[in-house]
Amino acid sequence: MIVTVANQKGGVGKTTTVVNLAAALADLGKSVLVVDLDPQGNATTGLGVSSRTDNPGVYDVLIEDVPVADTVVSVPESDTVRLVPASLDLAGAEIELVSMVAREYRLRKALAVYCEDHPTDVVLIDCPPSLGLLTLNALVAAEELLIPIQCEY
């Protein structure tokens, strides 16, 4: 199952939801892959992984056609949670995606290949606070959509 957590507004709890859902699902014995599509990389750091590395990440999957399997890193303190990390390069991905053919399907295709070879119970995608091409890729890849909202009066 691929679940995208999205809302164009910032600060509504998207990353918090993804990180805590991943932890809860891991406690239930589920294998989880977190995809951090937010250039801020808070899901990456929230899961205990440095976003300042030369290792490939989700940017490389979307722009350079690097297989998801080559970008997955283990999450400290968990045997069942894996991560496709964000990096600062992701901030420029929107502009690079504009000229690509089938740009909105890139993540969907990459995850399909990964999940075929690496059975995963749940894929959680953390989105940036916008409705750009990164979020569009996440929405196209999703089987389920979770939209956290901030309750305010």
Backbone torsions as a table, in degrees:
resi	resn	phi	psi	omega
1	MET	NA	133.5	177.7
2	ILE	-111.7	119.7	-177.6
3	VAL	-116.2	122.8	175.1
4	THR	-99.5	133.1	176.6
5	VAL	-110.1	110.7	-171.8
6	ALA	-140.9	150.0	170.8
7	ASN	-168.7	134.5	-177.3
8	GLN	-70.9	-12.5	178.8
9	LYS	-90.1	141.9	175.9
10	GLY	-85.5	158.2	174.0
11	GLY	75.4	19.6	-179.1
12	VAL	-99.1	-3.7	176.1
13	GLY	105.8	20.1	179.8
14	LYS	-60.4	-54.2	-177.5
15	THR	-65.6	-42.5	178.1
16	THR	-59.4	-41.4	178.4
17	THR	-63.0	-46.6	-178.8
18	VAL	-62.7	-49.0	-177.4
19	VAL	-62.8	-43.4	-178.6
20	ASN	-73.7	-35.2	174.3
21	LEU	-63.8	-41.9	178.5
22	ALA	-59.8	-44.8	180.0
23	ALA	-65.1	-43.1	-179.6
24	ALA	-65.3	-42.9	178.7
25	LEU	-65.5	-37.5	176.8
26	ALA	-63.2	-39.8	177.5
27	ASP	-62.5	-27.2	177.5
28	LEU	-86.2	2.9	178.3
29	GLY	85.8	12.1	-179.8
30	LYS	-84.2	146.0	172.4
31	SER	-87.6	131.4	-172.6
32	VAL	-128.8	136.4	171.1
33	LEU	-117.0	121.7	176.3
34	VAL	-100.3	129.5	176.4
35	VAL	-111.7	115.7	-178.2
36	ASP	-94.9	100.3	-179.5
37	LEU	-93.6	2.0	-178.6
38	ASP	-91.2	120.8	179.6
39	PRO	-55.8	-22.7	177.3
40	GLN	-68.0	-23.8	174.5
41	GLY	67.4	27.3	-176.7
42	ASN	-71.5	-29.8	175.2
43	ALA	-68.4	-37.4	178.0
44	THR	-60.7	-53.5	-179.2
45	THR	-70.5	-32.4	178.4
46	GLY	-64.5	-25.4	177.1
47	LEU	-93.2	7.4	174.4
48	GLY	86.1	19.7	-179.4
49	VAL	-113.8	137.5	179.2
50	SER	-73.8	133.9	176.6
51	SER	-88.8	-5.6	179.8
52	ARG	-101.3	80.4	-177.7
53	THR	-145.2	160.7	177.8
54	ASP	-89.8	-1.6	179.3
55	ASN	-68.4	148.8	178.8
56	PRO	-66.6	152.9	179.5
57	GLY	-141.5	-157.7	-175.2
58	VAL	-64.4	-30.3	174.8
59	TYR	-57.0	-45.3	-178.1
60	ASP	-67.0	-32.7	175.9
61	VAL	-64.3	-47.9	-175.5
62	LEU	-73.6	-40.1	-170.7
63	ILE	-100.5	-38.6	-173.5
64	GLU	-104.2	3.8	-179.1
65	ASP	59.6	29.5	174.9
66	VAL	-72.1	132.7	178.6
67	PRO	-60.7	143.1	178.8
68	VAL	-53.9	-40.6	-178.1
69	ALA	-57.3	-29.4	-179.8
70	ASP	-80.1	-6.2	-177.6
71	THR	-112.4	-13.9	-174.7
72	VAL	-68.0	132.5	176.1
73	VAL	-122.1	152.5	176.9
74	SER	-76.2	147.8	177.5
75	VAL	-96.9	128.0	178.6
76	PRO	-56.6	145.5	176.7
77	GLU	71.4	11.8	178.9
78	SER	-142.5	134.5	176.3
79	ASP	-91.2	-14.5	-172.8
80	THR	-118.9	-3.2	178.0
81	VAL	-104.1	128.9	176.2
82	ARG	-120.7	162.8	-174.5
83	LEU	-139.4	137.4	164.6
84	VAL	-102.5	104.0	-169.6
85	PRO	-75.5	155.8	171.9
86	ALA	-88.1	164.1	173.3
87	SER	-147.3	169.9	179.2
88	LEU	-63.3	-24.9	177.8
89	ASP	-59.0	-26.6	-177.0
90	LEU	-60.7	-25.0	179.4
91	ALA	-61.3	-29.5	179.6
92	GLY	-93.8	-1.4	-175.8
93	ALA	-64.7	-35.4	-179.2
94	GLU	-55.7	-46.8	-177.9
95	ILE	-66.2	-39.7	-179.4
96	GLU	-70.8	-32.0	-179.8
97	LEU	-70.7	-27.2	-175.0
98	VAL	-53.5	-40.3	-174.7
99	SER	-90.6	1.9	-176.5
100	MET	-89.2	145.0	176.6
101	VAL	-72.8	139.1	179.5
102	ALA	52.6	41.0	-174.2
103	ARG	-59.6	-30.1	-177.4
104	GLU	-80.5	-8.6	-178.4
105	TYR	-103.8	1.4	-172.3
106	ARG	-63.0	-45.2	179.9
107	LEU	-69.2	-41.5	-179.9
108	ARG	-57.5	-47.7	-179.4
109	LYS	-64.7	-43.1	-178.8
110	ALA	-64.3	-41.6	179.3
111	LEU	-69.2	-34.3	178.2
112	ALA	-61.6	-43.6	178.2
113	VAL	-63.8	-45.4	-179.2
114	TYR	-61.7	-49.2	-175.3
115	CYS	-67.5	-26.2	176.5
116	GLU	-68.1	-39.7	-178.2
117	ASP	-90.1	-22.5	-176.8
118	HIS	-131.5	85.2	-177.7
119	PRO	-51.9	127.1	-176.7
120	THR	-133.2	130.7	-178.7
121	ASP	-67.6	-47.1	-176.2
122	VAL	-140.4	132.8	170.2
123	VAL	-107.6	125.3	178.2
124	LEU	-111.9	125.3	-178.9
125	ILE	-111.5	120.0	177.1
126	ASP	-93.5	123.9	-175.1
127	CYS	-101.8	157.6	172.9
128	PRO	-74.2	164.3	179.1
129	PRO	-82.5	65.4	179.3
130	SER	-161.0	172.0	176.2
131	LEU	-114.9	42.6	179.8
132	GLY	-86.3	-163.8	-176.0
133	LEU	-69.3	-26.1	175.4
134	LEU	-66.2	-47.5	178.2
135	THR	-66.0	-38.7	178.1
136	LEU	-60.4	-42.2	175.9
137	ASN	-58.9	-42.4	179.6
138	ALA	-65.7	-40.4	-180.0
139	LEU	-66.9	-40.2	178.8
140	VAL	-67.2	-35.2	-179.8
141	ALA	-74.0	-21.9	-170.0
142	ALA	-73.9	144.7	166.6
143	GLU	-99.0	-27.4	177.9
144	GLU	-134.2	150.2	-179.8
145	LEU	-126.8	129.5	177.3
146	LEU	-118.6	123.2	-178.4
147	ILE	-117.2	98.4	177.4
148	PRO	-72.9	142.3	177.4
149	ILE	-128.7	153.6	177.6
150	GLN	-93.8	121.3	179.6
151	CYS	-77.4	115.2	179.5
152	GLU	-144.6	158.3	-177.6
153	TYR	-113.1	NA	NA
